[in-house]
Amino acid sequence: MNIQIRSKDARVSDGMREYINSRMARIEKVIDHIVDAQVELRTEKFRSGSEFTTAQVTLQTGKHIIRAEVRESDASKAIDQAIEKLERQARKFRDRQKDRKGRQSVSNLSVAAVSAQSGVDDADSAVDVDEDGKPARVVRSKRFAMKPMDVDEAIDQLELLGHEFFLFLNSDEEQLNVVYRRRDGTYGTIAPLT
């Protein structure tokens, strides 16, 4: 497996690269067909003098993207915990896939459809503010290729990424939809009126 290691404000020594490679070798036992592997390390320094390292590990298989992110004071701990989190997600996904093969996926999945008129029924209405009391700014933007998928695949991708919501191109409706995790553990979808 070829691992791309990137860092922002973090020093990556040869020893750290070897450590990352040895820890990532465990992943290949759990996940088949890894196409791309990226490890990103970011160090943040706070006014209090404390320093934290965020380890973000992203794997792309033929069909799915699996991502885990952990923030710790020690870079090695952050890497270990991110890889362990990735392994748990992969095992959970693999078990769910095995379980799904024995039953019909749509009938057993609790997906709640929410129309755009009613809005998301469990979303927070609070607005994040910075330390000056001003509304928070967008600090990160992402662009990614979208392949058509059904709701079940979108839920799988949501779980693998560890996000609360996932934007996808619905192959059944041929339009953008959002699937999100509700507080009660079920899932909901948001789609535009057509």
Buried (B, 14 or more C-beta within 10 A) or exposed (E): EEBEBEBEEBEBEEEBEEBBBEBBEEBEEBBEEBEEBBBBBBBEEEEEEEBBBBBBBBBBBEEBBBBBBBBBEEBBBBBBBBBBBBBEBBEEBEEBEEEBEEEEBEEEBEBEEBEEEEEBEEEEEEEEEEEEEEEEEEEEEEEEEEEEBBBBBBBBBBBBBEBEBBBBBBEEBEEEBBBBBBEEEEBBBBBEEE
